[in-house]
Amino acid sequence: MITSAPRSLGIPSVLQDRLAMRYSSPTATSLTIWVDQLIAHRANAGLAAEIPMIDPAEGGTRSRVLLLMEAPGSREGLV
């Protein structure tokens, strides 16, 4: 189920549908596989591997602009 309602991912059935679409969406599958490989690579190197998943209901590889940014994390040690 794809809905445009705000905060719809808080609905368990909507979240499950989105998770199921990760490897079947024509616009998200290749990005999802890339994220999986990046997580595995970082984990094997002993690095943090918390990388957000690609939302299969969004533009994915057909987006005009795709921003891949580091997830916000702890600012420990930064002054």
Backbone atoms as SQL, in Angstrom:
CREATE TABLE atoms (id INTEGER PRIMARY KEY, chain TEXT, resi INTEGER, resn TEXT, atom TEXT, x REAL, y REAL, z REAL);
INSERT INTO atoms VALUES
  (1, 'A', 1, 'MET', 'N', 0.852, -1.170, 0.000),
  (2, 'A', 1, 'MET', 'CA', 0.000, 0.000, 0.000),
  (3, 'A', 1, 'MET', 'C', 0.899, 1.234, 0.000),
  (4, 'A', 2, 'ILE', 'N', 0.646, 2.137, -0.918),
  (5, 'A', 2, 'ILE', 'CA', 1.350, 3.414, -0.938),
  (6, 'A', 2, 'ILE', 'C', 0.334, 4.481, -0.591),
  (7, 'A', 3, 'THR', 'N', 0.666, 5.279, 0.388),
  (8, 'A', 3, 'THR', 'CA', -0.241, 6.329, 0.819),
  (9, 'A', 3, 'THR', 'C', 0.518, 7.644, 0.918),
  (10, 'A', 4, 'SER', 'N', -0.170, 8.712, 0.710),
  (11, 'A', 4, 'SER', 'CA', 0.469, 10.026, 0.836),
  (12, 'A', 4, 'SER', 'C', 0.168, 10.658, 2.191),
  (13, 'A', 5, 'ALA', 'N', -0.470, 9.913, 3.061),
  (14, 'A', 5, 'ALA', 'CA', -0.800, 10.439, 4.384),
  (15, 'A', 5, 'ALA', 'C', 0.480, 10.685, 5.177),
  (16, 'A', 6, 'PRO', 'N', 0.542, 11.790, 5.906),
  (17, 'A', 6, 'PRO', 'CA', 1.735, 12.052, 6.716),
  (18, 'A', 6, 'PRO', 'C', 1.918, 10.980, 7.779),
  (19, 'A', 7, 'ARG', 'N', 3.178, 10.649, 8.022),
  (20, 'A', 7, 'ARG', 'CA', 3.545, 9.665, 9.042),
  (21, 'A', 7, 'ARG', 'C', 2.930, 8.284, 8.795),
  (22, 'A', 8, 'SER', 'N', 2.672, 7.966, 7.540),
  (23, 'A', 8, 'SER', 'CA', 2.029, 6.692, 7.225),
  (24, 'A', 8, 'SER', 'C', 2.930, 5.500, 7.507),
  (25, 'A', 9, 'LEU', 'N', 4.255, 5.703, 7.595),
  (26, 'A', 9, 'LEU', 'CA', 5.132, 4.576, 7.892),
  (27, 'A', 9, 'LEU', 'C', 4.985, 4.114, 9.336),
  (28, 'A', 10, 'GLY', 'N', 4.241, 4.846, 10.141),
  (29, 'A', 10, 'GLY', 'CA', 3.923, 4.414, 11.494),
  (30, 'A', 10, 'GLY', 'C', 2.830, 3.355, 11.512),
  (31, 'A', 11, 'ILE', 'N', 2.193, 3.151, 10.376),
  (32, 'A', 11, 'ILE', 'CA', 1.152, 2.123, 10.253),
  (33, 'A', 11, 'ILE', 'C', 1.854, 0.824, 9.855),
  (34, 'A', 12, 'PRO', 'N', 1.794, -0.210, 10.687),
  (35, 'A', 12, 'PRO', 'CA', 2.555, -1.437, 10.422),
  (36, 'A', 12, 'PRO', 'C', 2.336, -2.027, 9.024),
  (37, 'A', 13, 'SER', 'N', 1.122, -2.024, 8.525),
  (38, 'A', 13, 'SER', 'CA', 0.875, -2.626, 7.211),
  (39, 'A', 13, 'SER', 'C', 1.546, -1.819, 6.091),
  (40, 'A', 14, 'VAL', 'N', 1.581, -0.501, 6.221),
  (41, 'A', 14, 'VAL', 'CA', 2.235, 0.347, 5.218),
  (42, 'A', 14, 'VAL', 'C', 3.744, 0.105, 5.254),
  (43, 'A', 15, 'LEU', 'N', 4.310, 0.043, 6.446),
  (44, 'A', 15, 'LEU', 'CA', 5.735, -0.206, 6.587),
  (45, 'A', 15, 'LEU', 'C', 6.112, -1.557, 5.994),
  (46, 'A', 16, 'GLN', 'N', 5.341, -2.591, 6.278),
  (47, 'A', 16, 'GLN', 'CA', 5.617, -3.931, 5.740),
  (48, 'A', 16, 'GLN', 'C', 5.550, -3.938, 4.220),
  (49, 'A', 17, 'ASP', 'N', 4.582, -3.218, 3.647),
  (50, 'A', 17, 'ASP', 'CA', 4.473, -3.138, 2.191),
  (51, 'A', 17, 'ASP', 'C', 5.709, -2.469, 1.596),
  (52, 'A', 18, 'ARG', 'N', 6.161, -1.395, 2.220),
  (53, 'A', 18, 'ARG', 'CA', 7.351, -0.692, 1.714),
  (54, 'A', 18, 'ARG', 'C', 8.584, -1.586, 1.799),
  (55, 'A', 19, 'LEU', 'N', 8.732, -2.285, 2.926),
  (56, 'A', 19, 'LEU', 'CA', 9.881, -3.178, 3.077),
  (57, 'A', 19, 'LEU', 'C', 9.857, -4.281, 2.028),
  (58, 'A', 20, 'ALA', 'N', 8.675, -4.785, 1.720),
  (59, 'A', 20, 'ALA', 'CA', 8.536, -5.843, 0.718),
  (60, 'A', 20, 'ALA', 'C', 8.869, -5.333, -0.688),
  (61, 'A', 21, 'MET', 'N', 8.693, -4.049, -0.933),
  (62, 'A', 21, 'MET', 'CA', 8.937, -3.463, -2.248),
  (63, 'A', 21, 'MET', 'C', 10.411, -3.180, -2.523),
  (64, 'A', 22, 'ARG', 'N', 11.268, -3.241, -1.517),
  (65, 'A', 22, 'ARG', 'CA', 12.668, -2.832, -1.692),
  (66, 'A', 22, 'ARG', 'C', 13.377, -3.562, -2.821),
  (67, 'A', 23, 'TYR', 'N', 13.083, -4.849, -2.997),
  (68, 'A', 23, 'TYR', 'CA', 13.766, -5.639, -4.020),
  (69, 'A', 23, 'TYR', 'C', 12.905, -5.903, -5.252),
  (70, 'A', 24, 'SER', 'N', 11.743, -5.288, -5.314),
  (71, 'A', 24, 'SER', 'CA', 10.887, -5.484, -6.486),
  (72, 'A', 24, 'SER', 'C', 10.589, -4.187, -7.223),
  (73, 'A', 25, 'SER', 'N', 10.909, -3.070, -6.631),
  (74, 'A', 25, 'SER', 'CA', 10.660, -1.774, -7.264),
  (75, 'A', 25, 'SER', 'C', 11.689, -1.528, -8.366),
  (76, 'A', 26, 'PRO', 'N', 11.243, -1.202, -9.575),
  (77, 'A', 26, 'PRO', 'CA', 12.206, -0.959, -10.658),
  (78, 'A', 26, 'PRO', 'C', 13.102, 0.251, -10.397),
  (79, 'A', 27, 'THR', 'N', 12.677, 1.164, -9.553),
  (80, 'A', 27, 'THR', 'CA', 13.488, 2.358, -9.289),
  (81, 'A', 27, 'THR', 'C', 14.317, 2.261, -8.013),
  (82, 'A', 28, 'ALA', 'N', 14.086, 1.249, -7.187),
  (83, 'A', 28, 'ALA', 'CA', 14.798, 1.174, -5.909),
  (84, 'A', 28, 'ALA', 'C', 15.685, -0.059, -5.770),
  (85, 'A', 29, 'THR', 'N', 15.462, -1.098, -6.553),
  (86, 'A', 29, 'THR', 'CA', 16.185, -2.349, -6.355),
  (87, 'A', 29, 'THR', 'C', 17.697, -2.187, -6.474),
  (88, 'A', 30, 'SER', 'N', 18.178, -1.532, -7.524),
  (89, 'A', 30, 'SER', 'CA', 19.632, -1.405, -7.695),
  (90, 'A', 30, 'SER', 'C', 20.245, -0.574, -6.568),
  (91, 'A', 31, 'LEU', 'N', 19.542, 0.459, -6.112),
  (92, 'A', 31, 'LEU', 'CA', 20.039, 1.262, -4.996),
  (93, 'A', 31, 'LEU', 'C', 20.014, 0.464, -3.693),
  (94, 'A', 32, 'THR', 'N', 18.993, -0.346, -3.507),
  (95, 'A', 32, 'THR', 'CA', 18.895, -1.174, -2.302),
  (96, 'A', 32, 'THR', 'C', 20.041, -2.176, -2.254),
  (97, 'A', 33, 'ILE', 'N', 20.355, -2.786, -3.391),
  (98, 'A', 33, 'ILE', 'CA', 21.473, -3.731, -3.449),
  (99, 'A', 33, 'ILE', 'C', 22.789, -3.011, -3.153),
  (100, 'A', 34, 'TRP', 'N', 22.955, -1.801, -3.695),
  (101, 'A', 34, 'TRP', 'CA', 24.155, -1.020, -3.419),
  (102, 'A', 34, 'TRP', 'C', 24.282, -0.716, -1.928),
  (103, 'A', 35, 'VAL', 'N', 23.182, -0.328, -1.290),
  (104, 'A', 35, 'VAL', 'CA', 23.192, -0.046, 0.152),
  (105, 'A', 35, 'VAL', 'C', 23.562, -1.311, 0.921),
  (106, 'A', 36, 'ASP', 'N', 23.006, -2.457, 0.534),
  (107, 'A', 36, 'ASP', 'CA', 23.341, -3.727, 1.193),
  (108, 'A', 36, 'ASP', 'C', 24.836, -4.010, 1.088),
  (109, 'A', 37, 'GLN', 'N', 25.412, -3.772, -0.097),
  (110, 'A', 37, 'GLN', 'CA', 26.848, -4.004, -0.289),
  (111, 'A', 37, 'GLN', 'C', 27.678, -3.028, 0.539),
  (112, 'A', 38, 'LEU', 'N', 27.246, -1.788, 0.611),
  (113, 'A', 38, 'LEU', 'CA', 27.953, -0.783, 1.405),
  (114, 'A', 38, 'LEU', 'C', 27.925, -1.143, 2.888),
  (115, 'A', 39, 'ILE', 'N', 26.779, -1.594, 3.366),
  (116, 'A', 39, 'ILE', 'CA', 26.664, -2.019, 4.765),
  (117, 'A', 39, 'ILE', 'C', 27.617, -3.175, 5.046),
  (118, 'A', 40, 'ALA', 'N', 27.642, -4.160, 4.157),
  (119, 'A', 40, 'ALA', 'CA', 28.527, -5.322, 4.342),
  (120, 'A', 40, 'ALA', 'C', 29.986, -4.898, 4.316),
  (121, 'A', 41, 'HIS', 'N', 30.350, -4.029, 3.385),
  (122, 'A', 41, 'HIS', 'CA', 31.733, -3.552, 3.280),
  (123, 'A', 41, 'HIS', 'C', 32.151, -2.814, 4.548),
  (124, 'A', 42, 'ARG', 'N', 31.311, -1.919, 5.027),
  (125, 'A', 42, 'ARG', 'CA', 31.636, -1.157, 6.239),
  (126, 'A', 42, 'ARG', 'C', 31.710, -2.078, 7.459),
  (127, 'A', 43, 'ALA', 'N', 30.792, -3.028, 7.546),
  (128, 'A', 43, 'ALA', 'CA', 30.807, -3.965, 8.683),
  (129, 'A', 43, 'ALA', 'C', 32.081, -4.808, 8.666),
  (130, 'A', 44, 'ASN', 'N', 32.495, -5.267, 7.492),
  (131, 'A', 44, 'ASN', 'CA', 33.725, -6.060, 7.374),
  (132, 'A', 44, 'ASN', 'C', 34.965, -5.251, 7.730),
  (133, 'A', 45, 'ALA', 'N', 34.905, -3.943, 7.531),
  (134, 'A', 45, 'ALA', 'CA', 36.031, -3.065, 7.861),
  (135, 'A', 45, 'ALA', 'C', 35.977, -2.593, 9.315),
  (136, 'A', 46, 'GLY', 'N', 34.976, -3.049, 10.061),
  (137, 'A', 46, 'GLY', 'CA', 34.842, -2.647, 11.457),
  (138, 'A', 46, 'GLY', 'C', 34.273, -1.251, 11.640),
  (139, 'A', 47, 'LEU', 'N', 33.624, -0.727, 10.609),
  (140, 'A', 47, 'LEU', 'CA', 33.047, 0.616, 10.678),
  (141, 'A', 47, 'LEU', 'C', 31.552, 0.541, 10.955),
  (142, 'A', 48, 'ALA', 'N', 31.011, 1.631, 11.443),
  (143, 'A', 48, 'ALA', 'CA', 29.565, 1.691, 11.672),
  (144, 'A', 48, 'ALA', 'C', 28.852, 1.465, 10.341),
  (145, 'A', 49, 'ALA', 'N', 27.795, 0.698, 10.379),
  (146, 'A', 49, 'ALA', 'CA', 27.089, 0.340, 9.143),
  (147, 'A', 49, 'ALA', 'C', 25.620, 0.709, 9.208),
  (148, 'A', 50, 'GLU', 'N', 25.313, 1.820, 9.846),
  (149, 'A', 50, 'GLU', 'CA', 23.926, 2.275, 9.935),
  (150, 'A', 50, 'GLU', 'C', 23.639, 3.190, 8.754),
  (151, 'A', 51, 'ILE', 'N', 23.036, 2.629, 7.725),
  (152, 'A', 51, 'ILE', 'CA', 22.762, 3.370, 6.503),
  (153, 'A', 51, 'ILE', 'C', 21.266, 3.288, 6.241),
  (154, 'A', 52, 'PRO', 'N', 20.621, 4.431, 6.018),
  (155, 'A', 52, 'PRO', 'CA', 19.173, 4.405, 5.792),
  (156, 'A', 52, 'PRO', 'C', 18.819, 3.645, 4.520),
  (157, 'A', 53, 'MET', 'N', 17.670, 3.015, 4.543),
  (158, 'A', 53, 'MET', 'CA', 17.235, 2.294, 3.348),
  (159, 'A', 53, 'MET', 'C', 16.633, 3.265, 2.338),
  (160, 'A', 54, 'ILE', 'N', 16.613, 2.850, 1.097),
  (161, 'A', 54, 'ILE', 'CA', 16.001, 3.621, 0.020),
  (162, 'A', 54, 'ILE', 'C', 14.494, 3.391, 0.093),
  (163, 'A', 55, 'ASP', 'N', 13.718, 4.452, 0.023),
  (164, 'A', 55, 'ASP', 'CA', 12.261, 4.314, 0.045),
  (165, 'A', 55, 'ASP', 'C', 11.793, 3.939, -1.361),
  (166, 'A', 56, 'PRO', 'N', 11.268, 2.732, -1.540),
  (167, 'A', 56, 'PRO', 'CA', 10.861, 2.281, -2.865),
  (168, 'A', 56, 'PRO', 'C', 9.666, 3.033, -3.431),
  (169, 'A', 57, 'ALA', 'N', 8.982, 3.806, -2.625),
  (170, 'A', 57, 'ALA', 'CA', 7.833, 4.567, -3.112),
  (171, 'A', 57, 'ALA', 'C', 8.251, 5.920, -3.673),
  (172, 'A', 58, 'GLU', 'N', 9.517, 6.249, -3.570),
  (173, 'A', 58, 'GLU', 'CA', 10.009, 7.528, -4.082),
  (174, 'A', 58, 'GLU', 'C', 10.649, 7.329, -5.449),
  (175, 'A', 59, 'GLY', 'N', 11.290, 8.331, -5.979),
  (176, 'A', 59, 'GLY', 'CA', 11.808, 8.326, -7.346),
  (177, 'A', 59, 'GLY', 'C', 12.950, 7.371, -7.618),
  (178, 'A', 60, 'GLY', 'N', 13.793, 7.128, -6.618),
  (179, 'A', 60, 'GLY', 'CA', 14.914, 6.206, -6.803),
  (180, 'A', 60, 'GLY', 'C', 15.795, 6.578, -7.977),
  (181, 'A', 61, 'THR', 'N', 16.086, 5.606, -8.833),
  (182, 'A', 61, 'THR', 'CA', 16.987, 5.831, -9.959),
  (183, 'A', 61, 'THR', 'C', 16.372, 6.715, -11.041),
  (184, 'A', 62, 'ARG', 'N', 15.098, 6.979, -10.958),
  (185, 'A', 62, 'ARG', 'CA', 14.458, 7.862, -11.932),
  (186, 'A', 62, 'ARG', 'C', 14.331, 9.299, -11.421),
  (187, 'A', 63, 'SER', 'N', 14.893, 9.574, -10.272),
  (188, 'A', 63, 'SER', 'CA', 14.853, 10.923, -9.712),
  (189, 'A', 63, 'SER', 'C', 15.709, 11.861, -10.545),
  (190, 'A', 64, 'ARG', 'N', 15.293, 13.085, -10.647),
  (191, 'A', 64, 'ARG', 'CA', 16.115, 14.085, -11.343),
  (192, 'A', 64, 'ARG', 'C', 17.329, 14.437, -10.495),
  (193, 'A', 65, 'VAL', 'N', 17.159, 14.434, -9.190),
  (194, 'A', 65, 'VAL', 'CA', 18.253, 14.707, -8.262),
  (195, 'A', 65, 'VAL', 'C', 18.196, 13.648, -7.181),
  (196, 'A', 66, 'LEU', 'N', 19.320, 13.045, -6.891),
  (197, 'A', 66, 'LEU', 'CA', 19.393, 12.036, -5.845),
  (198, 'A', 66, 'LEU', 'C', 20.528, 12.436, -4.915),
  (199, 'A', 67, 'LEU', 'N', 20.194, 12.761, -3.683),
  (200, 'A', 67, 'LEU', 'CA', 21.198, 13.162, -2.701),
  (201, 'A', 67, 'LEU', 'C', 21.505, 11.978, -1.793),
  (202, 'A', 68, 'LEU', 'N', 22.749, 11.598, -1.762),
  (203, 'A', 68, 'LEU', 'CA', 23.197, 10.546, -0.863),
  (204, 'A', 68, 'LEU', 'C', 24.097, 11.219, 0.157),
  (205, 'A', 69, 'MET', 'N', 23.585, 11.314, 1.361),
  (206, 'A', 69, 'MET', 'CA', 24.314, 12.028, 2.403),
  (207, 'A', 69, 'MET', 'C', 24.538, 11.095, 3.582),
  (208, 'A', 70, 'GLU', 'N', 25.537, 11.419, 4.353),
  (209, 'A', 70, 'GLU', 'CA', 25.810, 10.633, 5.550),
  (210, 'A', 70, 'GLU', 'C', 24.687, 10.860, 6.543),
  (211, 'A', 71, 'ALA', 'N', 24.262, 9.788, 7.183),
  (212, 'A', 71, 'ALA', 'CA', 23.210, 9.893, 8.189),
  (213, 'A', 71, 'ALA', 'C', 23.741, 10.689, 9.377),
  (214, 'A', 72, 'PRO', 'N', 22.904, 11.519, 9.992),
  (215, 'A', 72, 'PRO', 'CA', 23.369, 12.253, 11.159),
  (216, 'A', 72, 'PRO', 'C', 23.713, 11.300, 12.292),
  (217, 'A', 73, 'GLY', 'N', 24.709, 11.639, 13.004),
  (218, 'A', 73, 'GLY', 'CA', 25.118, 10.770, 14.102),
  (219, 'A', 73, 'GLY', 'C', 25.600, 11.587, 15.282),
  (220, 'A', 74, 'SER', 'N', 26.272, 10.929, 16.146),
  (221, 'A', 74, 'SER', 'CA', 26.796, 11.562, 17.357),
  (222, 'A', 74, 'SER', 'C', 27.817, 12.633, 16.992),
  (223, 'A', 75, 'ARG', 'N', 27.785, 13.710, 17.702),
  (224, 'A', 75, 'ARG', 'CA', 28.755, 14.780, 17.500),
  (225, 'A', 75, 'ARG', 'C', 29.856, 14.681, 18.564),
  (226, 'A', 76, 'GLU', 'N', 29.971, 13.519, 19.169),
  (227, 'A', 76, 'GLU', 'CA', 30.974, 13.306, 20.201),
  (228, 'A', 76, 'GLU', 'C', 32.357, 13.598, 19.661),
  (229, 'A', 77, 'GLY', 'N', 33.137, 14.309, 20.401),
  (230, 'A', 77, 'GLY', 'CA', 34.503, 14.599, 20.013),
  (231, 'A', 77, 'GLY', 'C', 34.638, 15.800, 19.078),
  (232, 'A', 78, 'LEU', 'N', 33.513, 16.345, 18.627),
  (233, 'A', 78, 'LEU', 'CA', 33.569, 17.529, 17.772),
  (234, 'A', 78, 'LEU', 'C', 33.409, 18.767, 18.625),
  (235, 'A', 79, 'VAL', 'N', 34.188, 19.755, 18.352),
  (236, 'A', 79, 'VAL', 'CA', 34.110, 20.990, 19.125),
  (237, 'A', 79, 'VAL', 'C', 33.578, 22.109, 18.262);
